Amino acid sequence: MKATPKVLVGQRSPKSPWLAVNLSAALPGAGQMYDGAIARGLIIAVAHGSLLAFILWSIFAPEGNTLRGLITLVPLLSLYIFNLWDSHHAAKRGITLDEFSPLRYQSSDPWYPVFLSQVLPGLGHLFLQRAAIGGTLLILGILTAYLANFNPDLLPLMTIIWAAGCGLAYRAAPSRQRQWGWLGLLLAAVIVTRFAISSIPFVVPQQVVQCIVPSESMLPTLEVRDRIFVRPRPLDQPLSVGDIIVFSNPERTPLDQAGDLYNLMVKRVVALPGQRVEIRLGQVWINDTPLAEPYLKDPILYEWGPEIVPNGNLFVLGDNRNKSRDSHIWGFLPRPHVVGNAYKIYWPPQRVQPLP
């Protein structure tokens, strides 16, 4: 008969180290709270959330420093690993040393294969020498995760397979006493957390589009190979003179494909629908008033217009006016071609800055 962990008078009941690790793997700090270290668990949870928020702000906010955000991934990962170790270490305090053997404990604790199944569905069953179901879950988990990269409708199925692998591993593991309530909470956390993380690659492109500056037409504001973030704009959202916009090339993109993320160009809005635009005397005139453009490096060497911008169109020019293929060559830009406003140079590091 296996000996049960001894509990001294006045001591708390022993906790499962691997249940604590499972909880902390799904929700950082939850394992410490399960161990009874409420304050430490809250500190870890807040620190984890704060680092994550700082990373997202640094990368995507106009004023954020992209490189600093990427570097912060190192302390975030370090905190996550510490969170797993600390939750396991704190729970072990409830087990006396003469009863605790790491190898024997992890092989008999039903929560250990559950943790392996959090890493990859099926690993827990393989650890328990259930090769058939373990291999099946492993293949299903990897396959659905791969296919979900192309079809977000598969994300719920992927998270369910992950959670099912954890639940089935717990059921298959030998144990004299089951903790079904904790299993239910853990599976709910696994589903919510993995679905949230897996949705990021699909949610972010709806809010931010990435673009690489293809030419010198926007010098000195934008340099070739600058990587910029673009905030998508619906058709009914107005633009302003001076906005830097990204759009599909009207010379290469049919109107029925307008706004596709191919053949992209970046220019500055110079005139809006109904405005009379003219280029003479080295500068742009809007409704016979010279347009102040402090961002230009050289005066314009050509003349154009005057013409009135038609409804549903824009007049756009590159900041490097004399070396830009833009509206003064191919005409007005139909509004459906516009993808959105460029708002930040996010790479290379020495060029990171917000765009006006």
Secondary structure as GFF3:
##gff-version 3
##sequence-region A 1 356
A	DSSP	alpha_helix	17	26	.	.	.	ID=ss1
A	DSSP	alpha_helix	30	35	.	.	.	ID=ss2
A	DSSP	alpha_helix	38	60	.	.	.	ID=ss3
A	DSSP	alpha_helix	66	71	.	.	.	ID=ss4
A	DSSP	alpha_helix	73	92	.	.	.	ID=ss5
A	DSSP	alpha_helix	102	108	.	.	.	ID=ss6
A	DSSP	alpha_helix	111	119	.	.	.	ID=ss7
A	DSSP	alpha_helix	123	127	.	.	.	ID=ss8
A	DSSP	alpha_helix	131	148	.	.	.	ID=ss9
A	DSSP	three_ten_helix	152	154	.	.	.	ID=ss10
A	DSSP	alpha_helix	155	172	.	.	.	ID=ss11
A	DSSP	alpha_helix	180	207	.	.	.	ID=ss12
A	DSSP	beta_strand	209	212	.	.	.	ID=ss13
A	DSSP	beta_strand	227	232	.	.	.	ID=ss14
A	DSSP	beta_strand	244	248	.	.	.	ID=ss15
A	DSSP	three_ten_helix	255	257	.	.	.	ID=ss16
A	DSSP	beta_strand	264	271	.	.	.	ID=ss17
A	DSSP	beta_strand	276	280	.	.	.	ID=ss18
A	DSSP	beta_strand	283	286	.	.	.	ID=ss19
A	DSSP	beta_strand	289	290	.	.	.	ID=ss20
A	DSSP	beta_strand	304	308	.	.	.	ID=ss21
A	DSSP	beta_strand	313	317	.	.	.	ID=ss22
A	DSSP	three_ten_helix	321	323	.	.	.	ID=ss23
A	DSSP	alpha_helix	327	330	.	.	.	ID=ss24
A	DSSP	beta_strand	333	334	.	.	.	ID=ss25
A	DSSP	three_ten_helix	335	337	.	.	.	ID=ss26
A	DSSP	beta_strand	338	347	.	.	.	ID=ss27
A	DSSP	three_ten_helix	349	351	.	.	.	ID=ss28
A	DSSP	beta_strand	353	354	.	.	.	ID=ss29
###
